[in-house]
Amino acid sequence: MKWICLYHSINAYITVIRFDYNTIKDKNSKRILQMLTNANRTIVHMDLDSFFVSVSRLDEPKLIGKPVIVGGSGDRGVVAACSYEARAYGVHSAMPIRMARKLCPDAIIVRGDFERYSYYSEMVTSIVREKVPVYEKSSIDEFYIDMSGMDRFYGCYDYATELRKSITKETGLPISFGLSQNKTVSKVATNEAKPNGQMQIDRGTEKTFLAPLSIKKIPMVGEKTYTLLRSMGVEKIVTLQLMPVELLQQVLGENGLVIWKKANGLDNSPVEPYSERKSISTEETFEQDTIDVTYLKALIVKMSEKLAFQLRSEKKLTACVSVKLRYSNFDTHTVQARIPYSSSDHTLISRAKELFEKLYERRMLVRLLGIRFSHLVGGGHQINLFDDSEEMINLYQAMDKMRMRYGDTAVQRAIGTDLVCRTFNPFNGQTLSPVPLTIKNEK
């Protein structure tokens, strides 16, 4: 699906035309349309600067200009975010608090405020939603915007500048952006423009812009990949640009091709329109109606744990938990609660059990039990760093690695190990994967 936007004035666009390639029969027409859309794309990446720190500074202006660390106050906690002043001392996200204290003894440690971060994230999202036709909310504090076609009516860079000013004026938060013809280059440009800056990479200059930068600047190059590439003598992106793609594929597998393309400024991935209604859910209809509360609570644990693993596997966070009950007389009741963005088992299980206690008051036989996580955004463990210790985060990462390798039931809470859940969809007979329950991905 491709989008071409037509603008008639600075502040208003008339329409967004959607092309569905499945409806185009002629192969040459499809190929030409694909080339035209990709060749003339204008993609903006916007990222709120040190988002958690910036929100804390709105509430406490005395923190402005000081080295600030957002995270747990105990020595066993980890850094969720830090100000640029703290970064100058070598402090970075996911670092143990005790190490951050040693590097920056004068740092002010602030406890994270979930509610405030969610509030300001939604405020910025509302502004973006109102100003542009197509945007992708890739995490709680960053966005991709497709402004393709707008230069014919009003400069994309000028419009992005006005949007950035509007966000800062209405929220008080600093935000940076990068503009280029694709998502990868725009994201790198944003990081180069920070803090509180903006940058445009002209069409045709992508490789030149990327060449002198460290390979760490390439999105999806993590610590392990960076260490591996450095052991090969690769330090700058220009080296990757000159390397045969076959060599990178031999060393990094499928990711080798992706990284080579990104290093050369090639990225045709579309801006995926964002929807707050995305959700994942699972429900179980019992062969025999039950009133066994212990069993129902154990099932809640098992289902929540599996859905939480799916969230982390897809690098998603949820901001809404729902529990559904259907009684033997087919009366169906649902209750939901908004929560700070999370993908941690213990957080989601606890809230789901609370909702079940609130919902199950009639003490009647239960026919069906369901769990749903909605209002999904990208983000991994980003938010959970406030409450989770270093040991807790390492535990989740270790368990998820085992599940990825040996199956999602390789590691689970003891309370759910004896439960037998349906492993196929009775409507189509297909085996469910990766979560052996009835998973529904909704929009």
Long-range contacts (C-beta under 8 A, 24 or more apart in sequence): 1-270, 2-33, 2-34, 2-37, 2-270, 3-133, 3-134, 3-146, 3-148, 3-270, 3-271, 3-273, 4-37, 4-148, 4-149, 5-133, 5-134, 5-146, 5-147, 5-148, 5-149, 5-150, 6-149, 6-153, 7-149, 7-150, 7-152, 7-153, 7-154, 8-153, 9-153, 9-154, 10-154, 10-159, 10-162, 13-133, 13-150, 16-133, 16-134, 37-148, 38-268, 39-181, 40-148, 40-149, 41-146, 41-148, 41-181, 41-182, 42-146, 42-147, 42-148, 42-149, 42-150, 42-151, 42-156, 42-179, 42-180, 42-181, 43-144, 43-145, 43-146, 43-147, 43-148, 43-179, 43-180, 43-181, 43-182, 43-183, 43-186, 43-271, 44-144, 44-145, 44-147, 44-156, 44-160, 44-177, 44-178, 44-179, 44-186, 45-142, 45-143, 45-144, 45-145, 45-177, 45-178, 45-179, 45-183, 45-186, 45-187, 45-189, 45-190, 46-128, 46-142, 46-143, 46-144, 46-145, 46-160, 46-163, 46-164, 46-167, 46-175, 46-176, 46-177, 46-190, 47-141, 47-142, 47-143, 47-175, 47-176, 47-177, 47-187, 47-190, 47-191, 47-194, 48-124, 48-141, 48-142, 48-173, 48-174, 48-175, 49-173, 49-174, 49-175, 49-176, 49-194, 49-195, 49-196, 50-81, 50-82, 50-83, 50-84, 50-174, 50-195, 51-81, 51-117, 51-120, 51-121, 51-140, 51-141, 51-173, 52-80, 52-81, 52-112, 52-117, 53-81, 53-82, 53-83, 53-110, 54-173, 54-174, 55-113, 55-116, 55-117, 55-120, 55-173, 56-110, 56-113, 58-120, 58-172, 58-173, 59-113, 59-116, 60-110, 63-108, 63-110, 66-108, 67-91, 67-104, 67-106, 67-107, 67-108, 68-107, 68-108, 68-109, 68-110, 69-97, 69-100, 69-104, 69-107, 69-108, 69-109, 69-110, 70-109, 70-110, 70-111, 70-112, 70-386, 71-97, 71-100, 71-109, 71-112, 71-385, 71-386, 72-97, 72-111, 72-385, 72-386, 72-387, 72-388, 72-389, 73-97, 73-109, 73-111, 74-389, 75-101, 76-389, 76-390, 76-391, 77-385, 77-388, 77-389, 77-390, 78-385, 78-388, 78-389, 78-390, 78-393, 79-385, 80-112, 80-382, 80-383, 80-385, 80-386, 82-107, 84-195, 93-385, 94-385, 94-393, 96-390, 111-386, 112-383, 112-385, 112-386, 112-387, 114-339, 114-340, 114-341, 114-383, 114-386, 115-340, 117-340, 117-341, 117-383, 118-319, 118-338, 118-340, 118-341, 120-171, 120-173, 121-341, 123-170, 123-171, 124-167, 124-171, 124-173, 124-175, 125-274, 127-163, 127-166, 127-167, 127-170, 127-171, 128-163, 128-167, 131-163, 131-166, 132-163, 134-271, 134-273, 135-271, 135-273, 135-274, 136-271, 136-272, 136-273, 136-274, 137-274, 137-377, 137-378, 138-377, 138-378, 139-377, 139-378, 139-379, 139-382, 140-317, 140-341, 140-377, 140-379, 140-382, 140-383, 143-274, 144-183, 144-186, 144-271, 145-271, 146-270, 146-271, 147-179, 157-200, 160-198, 161-198, 164-198, 180-206, 180-265, 181-206, 182-206, 182-265, 182-266, 182-267, 182-268, 182-269, 183-267, 183-269, 183-271, 184-218, 184-219, 184-262, 184-265, 184-266, 184-267, 185-209, 185-210, 185-265, 185-267, 187-219, 188-213, 188-217, 188-218, 188-219, 191-217, 192-217, 206-264, 206-265, 207-241, 207-264, 207-265, 209-265, 210-237, 210-238, 210-241, 210-263, 210-264, 210-265, 211-236, 211-237, 211-238, 211-241, 212-236, 212-237, 212-238, 213-237, 215-239, 215-240, 215-263, 218-259, 218-262, 218-263, 219-262, 220-255, 220-258, 220-259, 220-262, 221-259, 225-252, 225-255, 225-259, 228-252, 237-263, 240-264, 275-443, 276-375, 277-374, 277-442, 277-443, 278-374, 278-375, 278-376, 278-441, 278-442, 278-443, 279-320, 279-372, 279-373, 279-374, 279-375, 279-376, 279-441, 279-442, 280-307, 280-310, 280-311, 280-372, 280-373, 280-376, 280-439, 280-440, 280-441, 280-442, 281-307, 281-322, 281-370, 281-371, 281-372, 281-373, 281-439, 281-440, 281-442, 282-306, 282-307, 282-370, 282-371, 282-372, 282-435, 282-437, 282-438, 282-439, 282-440, 283-324, 283-368, 283-369, 283-370, 283-371, 283-437, 283-438, 284-368, 284-369, 284-370, 284-421, 284-422, 284-437, 284-438, 285-326, 285-367, 285-368, 286-366, 286-367, 286-368, 286-369, 289-328, 289-365, 289-366, 289-367, 290-365, 290-366, 291-363, 291-364, 291-365, 291-366, 293-360, 295-419, 296-356, 296-360, 296-366, 296-369, 297-353, 297-356, 298-415, 298-416, 298-419, 299-369, 299-416, 299-419, 299-421, 300-349, 300-352, 300-353, 300-356, 300-369, 300-371, 301-349, 301-353, 301-413, 301-415, 301-416, 302-412, 302-413, 302-415, 302-416, 302-419, 302-421, 303-352, 303-369, 303-370, 303-371, 303-421, 303-437, 304-345, 304-348, 304-349, 304-352, 304-371, 305-345, 305-349, 305-412, 305-413, 305-416, 306-408, 306-435, 306-436, 306-437, 307-348, 307-371, 307-373, 307-435, 307-439, 308-343, 308-344, 308-345, 308-348, 308-349, 308-373, 309-345, 309-400, 309-403, 309-408, 309-434, 309-435, 310-434, 310-435, 310-439, 311-343, 311-373, 311-376, 312-343, 312-380, 312-381, 312-396, 312-400, 313-400, 313-404, 313-434, 315-378, 315-379, 315-380, 316-343, 316-376, 316-377, 316-378, 316-379, 317-341, 317-342, 317-343, 317-376, 317-377, 317-378, 317-379, 317-380, 317-382, 317-383, 318-342, 318-343, 318-348, 318-373, 318-374, 318-375, 318-376, 319-374, 319-375, 319-376, 319-377, 320-373, 320-374, 320-375, 321-348, 321-351, 321-352, 321-355, 321-371, 321-372, 321-373, 322-355, 322-370, 322-371, 322-372, 322-373, 322-374, 323-352, 323-355, 323-356, 323-359, 323-369, 323-370, 323-371, 324-368, 324-369, 324-370, 324-371, 324-372, 325-356, 325-359, 325-360, 325-366, 325-368, 325-369, 325-370, 326-366, 326-367, 326-368, 326-369, 327-362, 327-364, 327-365, 327-366, 327-367, 328-364, 328-365, 328-366, 328-367, 329-364, 330-367, 332-368, 333-359, 334-359, 335-359, 336-372, 336-374, 338-375, 340-383, 341-377, 341-379, 341-382, 341-383, 342-383, 342-384, 343-379, 343-380, 343-381, 343-384, 344-381, 344-384, 344-388, 344-396, 345-396, 345-413, 347-384, 347-387, 348-373, 374-442, 408-434, 408-435, 408-436, 409-436
